Amino acid sequence: MNRRNKIILSNPSLDEAYLTIKSGISKHLNLVIIGDCTVEYEGRASSKLESGERIVLLKSDRSIQIQRPKDSMPINWQPSGALFKTRLEKDRLFIRAYQKSKQEVLEVEFIHILVLISIDLIDEGKFNLYASEKDMKQAILYEPSLLEEGFKPLTSEKRVKSGFIDIIGFDKNNLFTVAEIKKNMVNREAILQLKRYIDSFNLAEKGKIRGILVAPKLGKDSQRLLSTFGFEFKCLSPRICAEILKIKRRKLITEFLT
């Protein structure tokens, strides 16, 4: 894919880097600068990071991050909306990020630049946070009412001859219930899989068994087969399950802190 704004420099002079960075900032491009630098911060506190080789990211939203070769979190950063100013002084290149509303200043002083990338990136993709089938199962075990009110889980991942049953329990009427979870649309194979699971039980011992398929959507051609076997469909969004698990994690952290 050809881009109109793309510059990649290896071991550029500070003069060359200065012009490229200044141009990239004015055009709201994304800049990746790898080099030997120091970092100073003044604002809510004061800090100074001594010389070392680091990755500095200047994004098109006018945010900045300083990443060390290790650790996932930036050692220092400024959020979007920063005012950038670059300058050359003798054998040093400076990039200053200033947050006017917070009176914060972050200044990076480059001694030497190894790699400089200036590029126009396009990203219009939506981010959707979904849960896996394992996450959906954990959410139901944590909050059984996701399946239905009064449901009482008994066990999960029960091994039978034809595989592993996701969840076994009793409904509000104390009826033995087998639930199979799918993160995508229910199809013919999912229904037959549930049928094999239920057939593995001794009906003389368990009596009537409810079969429930849990998924975000039921396929158009699946309703007839579902009805033929007497199974039920429960619509459950993986997104809801992800939110339930997020709440659970928050509670666990709170319990730990207290």
Secondary structure as GFF3:
##gff-version 3
##sequence-region A 1 258
A	DSSP	beta_strand	6	10	.	.	.	ID=ss1
A	DSSP	alpha_helix	14	26	.	.	.	ID=ss2
A	DSSP	beta_strand	30	42	.	.	.	ID=ss3
A	DSSP	beta_strand	46	58	.	.	.	ID=ss4
A	DSSP	beta_strand	64	67	.	.	.	ID=ss5
A	DSSP	beta_strand	76	78	.	.	.	ID=ss6
A	DSSP	beta_strand	83	89	.	.	.	ID=ss7
A	DSSP	beta_strand	92	99	.	.	.	ID=ss8
A	DSSP	beta_strand	104	119	.	.	.	ID=ss9
A	DSSP	alpha_helix	133	142	.	.	.	ID=ss10
A	DSSP	three_ten_helix	144	146	.	.	.	ID=ss11
A	DSSP	beta_strand	152	160	.	.	.	ID=ss12
A	DSSP	beta_strand	163	170	.	.	.	ID=ss13
A	DSSP	beta_strand	176	181	.	.	.	ID=ss14
A	DSSP	alpha_helix	188	199	.	.	.	ID=ss15
A	DSSP	alpha_helix	203	206	.	.	.	ID=ss16
A	DSSP	beta_strand	210	215	.	.	.	ID=ss17
A	DSSP	alpha_helix	223	229	.	.	.	ID=ss18
A	DSSP	beta_strand	232	235	.	.	.	ID=ss19
A	DSSP	alpha_helix	238	257	.	.	.	ID=ss20
###
